[in-house]
């Protein structure tokens, strides 16, 4: 059997042609799941289940719950065993949770939440294990020589050395549901601080997932200060991804981007300007990840107090160098919007105020909020944030261990 992989937003999914959809309708989910349970995790059956999950229109809510349960069972059974089965089970769950209706079923099935919201959402033991397996990964132990995520097909390196990476795609998908967001933001569970560390992974699946979760969470302005001051998502997390060394065309010739001046270093996190000393420090290479980072900063710019903090941390020279290093118009537009936010306050006063009050506000009033085009775009992107994992084809059988 051949399952055709097609590129979509940096991930890969099975073909949605009429022939493959008809085949998905003919496959019996219950029988396939029974085969997986009693056949020791047969990889071909898992591929068939993934094929059905990728044609979600044929699934009932009971099918979704059954697939989730069996995938969790397989993950538990093979936790210290066949890593290709771990990878494939996560691919199934990732594709399964792309549509929002399936995400809702998944969250209702794996997260306990009271109707009146009086109790914080509690992830199931299985989901908690999954989140921990992903977030406790240490990017500093990765090997830069490995190909964690090729542009097509499965990566044998990722299956062998980072089999839990696709948990990130699942997190990105379920984070669209309020119960999942609230569970991830529970400080007592400690998910967010660990997730942000994945921004420095060589594996773009991990980076993309971590940034996507942060972008989704910063829509909630109530958590901005916690994320900035306690989790420290700005430095060295988000901003470290957008500092680097490189070249730019000055109108006449290609020249090196100038390093930060001594004045620019004042107030900047030393880890940021010290990173540019290394000639190997590069800007984030994936445009979609870079765009989400900047959209997150735009969302943080919605109140004057946070804008003042960003100004003091010398965000402007960091973004200036980033703008010099790349040519993508979407990135330039986002950078320009952030700069306009920061310098508008300076034009209205002698410098951005750190006072919570904004101009014209009474004593004790909350700072005004600003809606931006980029924030509106980010809102639309979050609604379409479903990510699709690798479905696989015959050419990738060796990489997955499908002999």
N, C-alpha and C positions, 0 to 999 in steps of 0.2 A: 504494500500500500504506500502511496506517495502522498505526503501532506505538504502542500506548496506554501512556502513562507514569502510574505511580501512586506516591504518596509513600511512603517507608519510611525511618524514622530519619534524616530530613533529606536523603536522597539519592533518586534516582528510578530505577525499573527498569521493564522492559516487563511487561505484564500476563501472568499465568501461567494464563490461562483455558485450557480444553480445546482451544478452536479454535486459539489461538496456539501451544500445545504441539504439536498435530498438524502445524501448518505448519512448525515447527522440525524435526520428524522427517522431513519430506519434502525439506527443503533439503539439498543435498550440500555438505559443508564443503570437500572437495577442489576441486570445480569453482568454488566461490565464491572460494576463495583463489587459484586460477589466474587468475580474472577480475580480482582485485585486482592481482596481480603484473604482468599483461600489459596491463591496462587503465589503468595510470597512477593507481591508487588511486581507483577509482570509488566515490563516496560512498554510492550506494545499495547496492552490494555490501557495503561496510563496515557499513552499517546492518543488513543481513540477517545478517552474521556476528555482530554484536553481539546480534541477536535470538536466534541459536542459543546464543551464550555465556550468555545470560540464562536459557536452558532447558538447564542443564548436564547434565541426566539423559540427553540424547541424545548426549553427547560421549564418545568413547573417549580413552584416554591419548595415542594418536597424533594425534587431532584437536587436543587441547590443545597438544601440542608444535608442531604445524604452524601453528596460529593464532598462537602466541607468535613463531615464527620470521618469519612473514609480517608481523606487526605491527611487529616490530623493523626489518625491511627497509623498510617504509613510513616509519617514523619517521626512519630514517637518510636516506632519499631525499628526504623533505620537511622536513628539519630547518630549512632556511632558506627554505622555500617556503610552501605552502598550510597555514595554521595550523588551518583547520577539519579537515583530515585528521589533523594531529597530535592534536588534541583527540579526534577520533572513535576513532583507534587506541588512545588511552589509556583511553577509555571501554570499549572492547572488552576490554582487558587487565584493567581494574578489575572488570568483571562476571565475567570468566572466572575470576578468583582468589577469588571469594566462597566457594565450597565448599572445605573443607579438603583434600579429595583433589586438587583442581586446584591448590591452593596448593603442595602437596607435589610434584606433577609439575613445576610452574613452577620451584620452587627446585632440584629435582634437575637440571633442564635448564639453569639459568642460574647456579648456584653450585657451584663445585668444592670438595668437602670429603672428606678422607680418612676411611676407615671407622673408624680408631682415634682420630680426632680429634687426631692428632699435628701436623697442619698447620692453620693458621687458614683458615677458609672464604674462598674467592676468588671474587668476583662476576665474571661474564663481562664482556667489553668492552661489550656492548650494555646490560647491566643497570647497569654502572658509569656509562655515559653518561647513562642515564635518571635515576639518582640524583643525579648532578651537575647535570643540567639543572634539576631541581626544587630542590635545596638551595642552589644558587648564586644563586637569585632574591633580590633585595634588596627587602624590604618597604618600606624607606624611600623607594623610588622610585615607589611606587604612588600612584594618584590616588584620594583618598577619595570623589570624586564619581562614580566608576564603579560600576556594579552588577555586581560580580564573580559573585554567586551568587543569582539570583532564586529565589523559593519554588517556581517551577514552570518546567520547560523549560530550554533552553540559554540562556546569557548571551552575547550577541554581544560584550559588552565583554571577557569572559573569553577568548573565542576569539581576539580581536584582541590583547589585552594580556597575557594569562597562559595561553597554550595548554598549558603543561606542568603545570598545577595538579593534574590528575587522577593524576599520578604519586603524589601523596600518598595517594590511595585504594588504589593498588596496594601501596605501602609498608605501609599499615595492615593490609592483608590478608596479605601474605607474612610480616610480623613475627610472626605466630603460629607460624611454623616456626623451629625452633632454629637452623638454618643461616643463615637471614636475620637473626635477632637477633644472632648472633655476628658476622656480616659487618658489620652496622650499628655494632656496638660496637667494632670494630677501631679503635684509636686512630690507627694509621698511615694509615688511609683518611680520617679526619676527617669522617665523615658526621654524627655526632650534634651536634657544636657548630654545624654549619651548619643542621641540621634544627630545632634549638631556636629559631633566629632567626625561623622561619616562624610562631611563636606570635604575632608582632606584625603579621602580614599583615591587610589589610582583607578578604581572601578567607577565608571560614570553612572552605573545603575545606582550605586550607593549615594553618590553626590547628588544626582538628580532627585532621588527620593527625599533626602534630608532637606534640600532646599525647597522642594515642593511642599513638604509638611510645614516648614517655617512660614512660607508665603501664605499658606492657608490659615495658619494660626494667627498671623498678625492682622487679619481682618477683625479680630477681637481686640479693640483698643484697650480693654481692661488688663490685658496681659503684656502690653508693650513695655512697661517699666520693669516688670519681672524679667522679661526676656532680655532686656538691655543691661540691666544692672546686676542681676543674679546669674542668669544663664550666660550672659555676655555673648549674645549672638552676633553683635556687630564686629567686635574685635576680640579674638583673632579669627572669628568664624567667617562671616559674610565678606568682610573687607579683605581678609587674607587671600580669598579666592580671586580678587580683582586687582591685586598688585602684582607687578612683574617687571621684567626687563624686556625690551624689544626695540624695534625700529619704527620710524614713521617718515612719510614723505613731506618735506617742508616746502614744497613748491618748486624746488630746484633739484634736490637730490634726496636719497634715503639716508637718514642720519639716526643715531642712537637717541632714544628718549632720555632726556636729562634726568638725573637722580633728584630726589627731593632736596630742597635747600635747607639750611639750618633753621630758618624761620618756619618753614613748613613742617619740620620735624617736631617743633615745640607743640605739645599737646597731642601729638599723634602717638598711638601705641608703638613703642619701640620695636615690637615684633614685626610691625608692618614695614617700616623703612629699613630695618635690618635684613628683611627677607629679600629686598631688591639688591643687596650687596652680592648675592649669589647669582652668577650668570645663568644658572639653570632654572631660576624661578620664573615661571611663565604665568600668563593670565589664564583664566578658565578657558579651555579650548572648545567646549560645547556651547554653541550659541544659545540653545534653549535654556540651559542651566544659567548662563550669564544673564539672560533676560529675566529669569525668575528671581535672581539675586537682586537685580536693580528694581524690579517690581516690588520686592519686599521692602526695599529702602524707601521707595515712593510711598508705600502704605505707612511706613513709620514716620513720614514727613507730615502727616495729617494734622498734627497739633504743634503749636509754637514751641512748647517746652522741649519736645523731642527734636525739632529742627535746630534749636539752640544747642542741644547736646551734640548733634551731628556736626554742626559748624565747628564747635570747640574741638572735636576729635579729628579735625582736618580731613573731612571727607572730600572736600573740593579738589585738592591737588591729586588725590588718589584717582578720582574719576576723570580728571583732566588727562592724566597719563594713560588711563584706560582708553579714553576717546581717541587719543593720538595713535594708539596701537592697533585699532581695528577699523573696518570700513562698513560694518553693517549699519544701515540707516535706523533700524529699530533700536539698536543699542544706543546710537547717538541721540535719538529722540528721548529715550529714557534718562540718559545722563543730563541732557539739557533741562528736562523737567525738574530733576532733583536740584540742579544748580539754581534754577529760577526760584524754587522754594526757599533755598538757603539764603540767597542774596536779596530776595524781596524783603525779608525781615531786616536786613542790614540797611537797606535803602529807607525803610520807614523809621529807623532809629540809628543811633550811633553804633549799634552792634546788636546781634540777636540777644534778646533778654532770656534769662533762665527762669524768669518768673512765670508761674502757671497762667497768670492773667494775660490776655491779649489786648490789643488796643481797643478802647471803648467798652471794656468789660467792667462790671462792678466788682467790688471786693469779694473775694472768695468764689467767684464764678469759675466754671471750668473753661479751659481754653477753647477757642473756636476750632472747629474741625473743617478741613478743606477737602473737597472732592476733586480729584484730578482725572484727566483722560486715561492715564496709565493705570490708576486705581480701578477705573471702570473696566479697562481691558483685562486687568488681572482678575477681576470678579468674573468676567465671562470665561476666562481661561480656567478658573477653578471649577466652574460648572462642567467643563469638558476635560477635566483632569484625569480621566480614566486612562491608565497605562496598560499596554498590552505586552505581554512577555513573549519569549521565543517559543514558537510552536514546534519548529524542527522539520526537517525533511530527510529524505534518504541520504543525501550527501553529508548530513551531520550525524549519522548513526554512530560512526566510530568515536566522535568527540563525546557523545553521551554514554558511550559504553554499550550501545545497542548492537551487539554482535549478530 
